[in-house]
Amino acid sequence: VLILPYQSTESDTWLGEAIAETLVVAAQGTPALLPIDRGRAMQAARAAGADGADRTPLVLARAVRAEIVFLGDYQRTANDGITITPRLLDVKTGQTQTLDPIRGGSDKLIETQATVIQAYAKALNLGLKQDEVDRMVAAAKPTANLTSFEAFAKARR
């Protein structure tokens, strides 16, 4: 699985990076999900001659022979909450499936983004036991402190 940063119209994109990085951490311990390093995807795309305009999720995924791509977008809401919309790209068919949006309050930002992995596990019918899902969600919360979470995301860029 290739996991790409979530997109937003916000000027500071650290949260999109954070969502992607926590998905990588959550997926690492799950045999059904083998995350591919994004740096490797960019190198493969460059080696294949893809310039910036050609680095679409599908091109990147094919360059590293990924079967699926986790991607999506997020929006901060008027009351300072967040809406995260995960999408799943099937590389074989080129079809993108939009999953149900995940919403949370500003005081639950870390907890809200941590549940995104559940949406993917459900959409892919991974057949995981509840304790496996709980482990993935716990892994997607690297900290309970929002300032530390932002620093984690910015350091991973």
Salt bridges, closest charged atoms under 4 A:
GLU10 OE2 - ARG76 NE 3.07
ASP12 OD2 - LYS154 NZ 3.68
ASP12 OD1 - ARG157 NH2 3.31
GLU17 OE1 - ARG38 NH2 3.05
GLU21 OE2 - ARG38 NH2 2.76
GLU21 OE1 - ARG156 NH2 3.05
ASP73 OD2 - ARG87 NH1 2.91
GLU150 OE2 - LYS154 NZ 2.73
